[in-house]
Amino acid sequence: MSVEGTLPKRNSGEPTPHDADLGIMHHPKLSHVLTGELARLYRAGFWLLPLGLKREPLVKFRTGQGGATKRHPLSLVIEKMAGAGSSNYAIRLEGILVVDIDTDTPEAREYVRQRFGESSVQVKSPRGAHHYFRFDGKPPAPVRLTNIAIDFKAGSQSLIAGPFAERADGGHYLPLQGRLDSVASLPTFYDRDLEVDETEVEVDVVNSCPKIRRGDRHRHLKKRGMQMIPVVQTEAELFQEMLLYRDWECEFPEEVPDSEVEALARWFWFKRCNNEIWSGRQSPMGMTRASFDQLINVKYGDQAWMLYSYVHSKHEHLGREFVIVPEAILAAGQLQALSSKDIRRAAQILVDQKLLWRREVRDGFKRKYLYRIAGGRRGERSVDYINTQYGNTELSVIKGGLA
């Protein structure tokens, strides 16, 4: 059935896909809007992939040698989706790069504007937005900063959920600006953080993002878990993200059981729940308002608070005893607003207020004090930390704290 008259408009001014676009491709188990968009994208030359309820590919999209398969017929894509009860699908990103903003924050949006510029084609995702660009090459490294989580997907071996796709958990991908008409019509991707190389080298986009081979899959799944743990909301969401990564990015994903991925997700979530996610200088410090209240009305409490903040930053995540040597602190260029006398007095105030524990030890005739943050971690046992510093893609398990 077709609809006559004027089509409703989106915010961008583009018509919403309607029955008039569908022809024989309409399916009673899928929405008219979705099948209309699938038909439009297919006619525009895009490579579509049906996804199941767990966002797993329902058809093969690479050969046994790791290369791309031929484009699947639209009828197969629609039938596979309908048969699985799924309204989710993906687009193969041949000649395309997608800036995937995983945190819908002003900081993340401004970061994209400053570094890459906004694309004229954007899709709203459940966690943020997808910016589409024309690009043949190796994508940038993921970005992990305070309130900013950005991934990059590019190349014929990469996939991204398309416009009007709907996940089983209710998450939608809706057009935000413009629409996908063709790869050629997309703006060219430009990274302002990179210097322009006058001697350009042609890059094979098919091989620019190779699949993860046997022997490396477990390690890369750890990397993916490390990247996602700061931004997901639940353990189940993390598990699904890691399953999706296994299915899309690894060779022979069927050889990596769900139980292995689930165990990794559970371990990452346990570390997050125990505040053992280490992000370097981007990590929050665990000082309480009660500790601030203890010091605010104490004489020289401002100096004590400064020292308390300093030792928290340096030692709280380690869980070990430490010494406070004022001369060494000042010589390192730290706490320059205080004198040696101020630092010693501040340490005594923190001990008196029971914010620091202190014990005396002797080394021959010398005496020194060892401190520990009250109520903090016990240094007799080491603590494993997940290192997510500055989006570093290497998983670092830190024994007892900072590596």
NORRARA-V672289 format. One record per helix or strand. SS is the DSSP state (alpha for helix, beta for strand). FROM is the first residue (numbers start at 0). TO is the last residue. Records with the same first field share a line. If there is no record, write none. Layout:
BEGIN
SS: FROM-TO + FROM-TO
END
This chain:
BEGIN
beta: 8-8 + 14-14 + 47-50 + 56-56 + 61-61 + 67-67 + 86-100 + 121-123 + 128-133 + 142-144 + 147-160 + 165-165 + 171-171 + 173-176 + 187-187 + 211-211 + 249-249 + 276-277 + 321-321 + 355-362 + 365-372 + 383-386 + 396-398
alpha: 18-20 + 22-24 + 31-42 + 73-83 + 105-114 + 204-207 + 216-227 + 234-248 + 252-254 + 257-272 + 279-281 + 288-295 + 300-315 + 325-330 + 339-351 + 388-390
END
